[in-house]
Amino acid sequence: MSFSGLMAREILPADGSRGALVGRVWRPEVSGPSVVAVRADADGDARVIDVTARFPTVSDLCEAKDAAAALRDAEGEDIGSLDAILANTPPDSRDAGRPWLLAPVDLQALKAAGVTFATSMLERVIEERARGDLAAAAAIRAEVERLVGHDLRRLKPGSAEAMALKEVLVAQGAWSQYLEVGIGPDAEIFTKGQPLSAVGCGADAGLHPDSHWNNPEPEVALAITSDQRIVGATLANDVNLRDFEGRSALLLGKAKDNNASCALGPFLRLFDETFGLDDVRRTTVSLEVTGTDGFRLEGTSPLAEISRAPEDLVGALMGRTHGYPDGAILLLGTMFAPIQDRHGPGLGFTHVEGDRVVVASPELGSLINRMRPCDACEPWSFGTRALMRNLAARGIL
């Protein structure tokens, strides 16, 4: 399925470029990435402004006292319309001599919170009991729901009520490591990928070629500074390999950190008078999967149903015991674990190569990717050393 013809109106938030939108664009003429602002021109069309001379990295911008105001005040070079740059982003239709869109973050650590919604928590328990066997999941799902119940959304993790439930489940032999982080006192925080490894909107997203049971995870990701301030948010697809992680939680690294397996974008929206953390709490993230086989899947993940408050997850990520001098991007988790049958009764959902995945919210726009095997996606070769050398050669550092 081709991604040619993507337009700015498909990916911008509902209020267009009114918010403080920051992104990154690859500029072939300088052989490297630029930090960009998305601004409307006199006709209301979205233009892309290179502000790298003021902010060499998105990490630098986020560390500013008021990042949104700093972005708005930054002067820069107009490098083209968002329509033109977005249309040139998909790998199979790209002109390598023209700019294309990248993930909107760079030096920040890519971290993720797991099992933060009751629905996905139960699916993780099912994965564990199925040992990664998709065909066994339906029967195990019925057993788990009988033991645990359907609705754990009102149960506060770490509360006396949660610990009482734990005692009952332990006595019944139904306790799980996923229930431990889902309703226990400690959140699960893991490394999703390395800095600079995420792919952006319009790029191919990666599935490990050995995986036969996997799904998208539509999420909101927060941008956090080195001093623990939450300064913005973007959309994320935390591609999940259910068979790998289901076989053993110790395979989490192999299940989560693969080439092109973290998609972020389309832009990082910085907090200002138009958008803040309360808007994140109220938003609903939607998912749409369209396959080349005619299959279609839709779902939603309301952030209001998250079990742990976003600021509590940030507190679990960093603090006196764990610092991130370049800041961090924290994926907040999803309640959406698709079980809709795709290949036959009881076989549930798994991706097919070529699936078009759209993760969207009104405030953050739409993150659009095509699913391919990791080894068929563009290889990640431009890391931190390359970025520093490129910026130095451009006279920016």
PERAMO-V374334 format. One record per backbone hydrogen bond with DSSP energy under -0.5 kcal/mol. CO is the residue of the C=O (numbers start at 1). NH is the residue of the N-H. If there is no record, write none. Layout:
BEGIN
co->CO nh->NH
co->CO nh->NH
END
This chain:
BEGIN
co->3 nh->6
co->7 nh->10
co->7 nh->11
co->8 nh->11
co->8 nh->12
co->11 nh->366
co->13 nh->16
co->15 nh->18
co->16 nh->13
co->19 nh->21
co->20 nh->22
co->20 nh->270
co->21 nh->38
co->22 nh->268
co->23 nh->36
co->24 nh->102
co->25 nh->27
co->25 nh->34
co->26 nh->28
co->26 nh->100
co->27 nh->30
co->27 nh->31
co->27 nh->32
co->28 nh->31
co->32 nh->27
co->34 nh->25
co->35 nh->51
co->35 nh->52
co->36 nh->23
co->37 nh->39
co->37 nh->49
co->38 nh->21
co->39 nh->47
co->41 nh->44
co->45 nh->41
co->46 nh->82
co->47 nh->39
co->47 nh->49
co->48 nh->50
co->48 nh->79
co->48 nh->80
co->49 nh->37
co->49 nh->51
co->50 nh->77
co->51 nh->54
co->51 nh->55
co->57 nh->61
co->58 nh->62
co->59 nh->63
co->61 nh->64
co->64 nh->67
co->66 nh->70
co->67 nh->71
co->68 nh->72
co->69 nh->73
co->70 nh->74
co->77 nh->50
co->77 nh->79
co->80 nh->48
co->81 nh->85
co->82 nh->86
co->83 nh->87
co->84 nh->88
co->85 nh->101
co->86 nh->89
co->86 nh->90
co->90 nh->93
co->91 nh->94
co->94 nh->96
co->95 nh->98
co->100 nh->26
co->102 nh->24
co->106 nh->196
co->109 nh->111
co->109 nh->329
co->110 nh->192
co->110 nh->193
co->111 nh->331
co->112 nh->190
co->114 nh->188
co->116 nh->307
co->117 nh->121
co->118 nh->122
co->119 nh->123
co->120 nh->124
co->121 nh->125
co->122 nh->126
co->123 nh->127
co->124 nh->128
co->125 nh->129
co->126 nh->130
co->127 nh->131
co->127 nh->132
co->128 nh->131
co->130 nh->133
co->132 nh->134
co->133 nh->136
co->134 nh->137
co->136 nh->140
co->137 nh->141
co->138 nh->142
co->139 nh->143
co->140 nh->144
co->141 nh->145
co->142 nh->146
co->143 nh->147
co->144 nh->148
co->144 nh->149
co->145 nh->149
co->150 nh->152
co->152 nh->155
co->154 nh->156
co->156 nh->159
co->159 nh->163
co->160 nh->164
co->161 nh->165
co->162 nh->166
co->163 nh->167
co->164 nh->168
co->165 nh->169
co->166 nh->170
co->167 nh->171
co->168 nh->172
co->169 nh->174
co->169 nh->175
co->170 nh->173
co->176 nh->180
co->177 nh->181
co->178 nh->182
co->179 nh->183
co->179 nh->184
co->180 nh->184
co->183 nh->158
co->187 nh->189
co->188 nh->114
co->190 nh->112
co->190 nh->192
co->193 nh->110
co->194 nh->197
co->199 nh->264
co->200 nh->203
co->203 nh->370
co->205 nh->372
co->207 nh->374
co->208 nh->211
co->213 nh->242
co->213 nh->243
co->215 nh->240
co->217 nh->238
co->219 nh->236
co->220 nh->332
co->221 nh->234
co->222 nh->224
co->222 nh->330
co->223 nh->231
co->223 nh->232
co->224 nh->328
co->225 nh->228
co->229 nh->225
co->229 nh->231
co->231 nh->271
co->232 nh->223
co->233 nh->269
co->234 nh->221
co->235 nh->265
co->236 nh->219
co->237 nh->239
co->237 nh->263
co->240 nh->215
co->240 nh->242
co->241 nh->245
co->242 nh->246
co->243 nh->247
co->244 nh->248
co->248 nh->251
co->249 nh->252
co->251 nh->255
co->252 nh->256
co->253 nh->257
co->256 nh->258
co->258 nh->261
co->260 nh->206
co->261 nh->239
co->261 nh->263
co->262 nh->199
co->263 nh->237
co->265 nh->235
co->267 nh->269
co->268 nh->22
co->268 nh->270
co->269 nh->233
co->270 nh->20
co->272 nh->275
co->275 nh->272
co->276 nh->279
co->276 nh->280
co->277 nh->281
co->278 nh->282
co->279 nh->283
co->280 nh->283
co->283 nh->303
co->284 nh->286
co->285 nh->301
co->286 nh->360
co->287 nh->299
co->288 nh->358
co->289 nh->297
co->290 nh->356
co->291 nh->294
co->295 nh->291
co->297 nh->289
co->299 nh->287
co->301 nh->285
co->302 nh->305
co->303 nh->306
co->309 nh->312
co->309 nh->313
co->310 nh->314
co->311 nh->315
co->312 nh->316
co->313 nh->317
co->314 nh->318
co->319 nh->322
co->322 nh->319
co->324 nh->327
co->327 nh->109
co->328 nh->224
co->329 nh->111
co->329 nh->331
co->330 nh->222
co->331 nh->113
co->335 nh->337
co->338 nh->349
co->344 nh->347
co->348 nh->342
co->348 nh->343
co->352 nh->355
co->355 nh->357
co->355 nh->371
co->356 nh->290
co->357 nh->359
co->357 nh->369
co->358 nh->288
co->359 nh->367
co->360 nh->286
co->361 nh->364
co->361 nh->365
co->362 nh->14
co->365 nh->361
co->366 nh->368
co->367 nh->359
co->368 nh->202
co->369 nh->357
co->370 nh->205
co->371 nh->354
co->372 nh->207
co->373 nh->376
co->373 nh->377
co->374 nh->377
co->379 nh->381
co->381 nh->383
co->383 nh->387
co->384 nh->388
co->385 nh->389
co->386 nh->390
co->387 nh->391
co->388 nh->392
co->389 nh->393
co->390 nh->394
co->391 nh->396
co->391 nh->397
co->392 nh->395
END
